[in-house]
């Protein structure tokens, strides 16, 4: 799925500390300064890492550390900022994500709410969908990382769904529909919930 979502580029306010000067290319461990080459290598590495996580998911408490550990695992071969909170403000299209200085505060508040949920109450699929759609929408608008938010969040949600007794298969829905649902979820999660009905199946 990553190639499709990569078409929707992030924009920063002013010069980015994460880009090579005068380019739209993220500073990376390979020192690649060609955008398409970097995206191809990144996509291949992350795809392989996601396959590995299907067999051996990151162990955690479905908290901030768990999410950050997933991001680190997916991107550590490519970027120094893997598993780290972004340090600049970013936007995508008309969506402006959480101001970077409030990210940690917003994540703490969100995961405090998550901890208060009794997982046994989510055995009902409709309740599970409500919870997963809410969490995914909130994590998306916070957008804690400079790059790779979508992939890290989807893996986090996949692992959480599995913990709740569901298989989450993102390939069951059209990628453009999922992107549209994520954009709408800033204000309304109805469409995202509808897609979760397709994505989720009982294990």
N, C-alpha and C positions, 0 to 999 in steps of 0.2 A: 504493500500500500504506500510505501514511503515516496516512490517516484511521483505519484499523483499529488500528494500533499506538499511536496517540495516546490510545486509550481506557485504556491501562495507564499510569497516572500515576506519576510519581516523587515520592518523599517524602523530606524532609530531616529531619535531627535538629536540632530547634530552628528558629529563624527563618532563612529563606533570604536570602542577600545578593543573590540573582538575581530575587526576586519583589517586585512592588509591595507595600508594607506592607498587611497585612490582606486580601490576595488570593492566589489561586493563579495569577496571571498573571505571566509572565516579563517583566522590563523589556526593552523593545524600542525600536528606532529610530523607530517610528511613534508611540510613546507611547500605544499602544492598551491600554486597561485592561479591556476586555471579553474574556473568555476565548474564547468561540466566534468572535468576529470575528478575533482574533489567529490562532487555529488555522486558520481558512479562508484568510487572507492568507498565512500561513506555508506551508500546504500547496500553494497555487497557485505561490508563488515557488520552492519547492524542487522541485516537479514539473517546472517549466520548466527549472530548472538541471540536473536529472537527464537530461532529454531532450537538453540541450546536451552533457552529458558523454558520452552515447552516441555522438555524432558526433565530439567532440573530448575524449577522456579526459585527465585530469590526467597530465602526464608526471612520472615519479618512479622511485624505486628500490624501491618497495614496502616502505618503512620508516616510521618514526614521522612524519617530515616529510611523506611522501606522504599518509598518512592525515589529518594535520592540514590539509594543503592542500585535500583533498577537502571536509572539514568547513567550512573557511573559504569555499570556493567556493559551497557549498550554502546557507550561513546568513549570509553577510556583509551581505546587504541588510536583515537583520532584527535580528540580535543583535550587540552589541559583543563578546561572548565567543566569536564564531565562530573556530574554529581555535585555541582556547586550552584548556588543561587546567582542569578544574573545580576550584573551591577550597572545596568543602564535600562532606560525605558524603551519599550518596543511597541509596535502596532502592526496589524495585519489588515489590509483593506480599510474598512471604517471602524474596525475594532481596536480600541486602545486597551492594552492589558494593564494589570495591576502595576502601580508605581513601584519601582524596584525596592525602594526603602521600606515598603510596607509588606513585602512578600512573606517574610518570616512570621510576622504578626498575623497575617491572613491565613497562612497555612496552620499555625497553631490553633487559631480559632476554629477552622474547619475540622481539623482532626480531633479537637475536643468534642465536637458534635458527633463525629463518627464513633468515637469511643463510647459515647452514651447510648448507642444503638445496640439493642439485644439481637445478635445475629440469628438467634432461634426464631425471631419474629419475621425473618426474611425467607423462611421456607416457602412462603407463598410467593409465586412468581411475580405477581403484580407489585407486591411490596418490595421485592428484590429489585425490580426494574426502577421503581421510584427512587430507591436509595442509590443505585448505580448511576442513573441518569443525573441525579442531583450532584453526586460527587464528581462525576466526569465534567459536568458543566462548570462547577466551581473551580476545579483544578485548571480547566482550560482558560478561564478568565484571569486566574492568578498567573498562569504561564511562568512558572518559576525559573525556567532555564533559558539560556540565550538561544539554544537550538535543540531540536529533538523532543519538544514537549509532547507532541501528539503521539509519537511512538512510545515514549516512556509512560504516558498516561494510559494509553490503550493496553499496554502490558500490565500495568498496575491493576486496571479494571479486570483484565482477563484473569489474573491470579486471584483477585478478590472474588470474582464470580465463581471460580473453581472451589474456593473455600466455602462458598455458600451452597455448593452442590450443582453448579451450572457450568456448561461449556460455553464459552463466548467465542464465536467464530466471526471475525470481522469480514471475512470474505463472502459472507452470506448477503451482504448489502452492497449496493452500488456506491462506489467511492465518492462520487459527486453528491449523492444524496446524504451521505454521512457528513461530508464537509458542510453542506447546506444546513443540516440539522445542528451541527456544532455552532455555526454562525448564529442561528436562531436561538440557541440555548442560552445565549447571553441574557435574553429576556423571557424565553418560554421554552420549556423542555418537552413540550408535547410531541414534536416530531422526533426527537431523540428517543423518547420512550417507545414510540411506535417502532423504530428501528431495533431497539433492544428486544422487542417481542420476536423479531426475526433472528437476531444475533444469538440469543440465549436458548439453550436446550438443556433439559435435565440430564445429569450424568448418570 
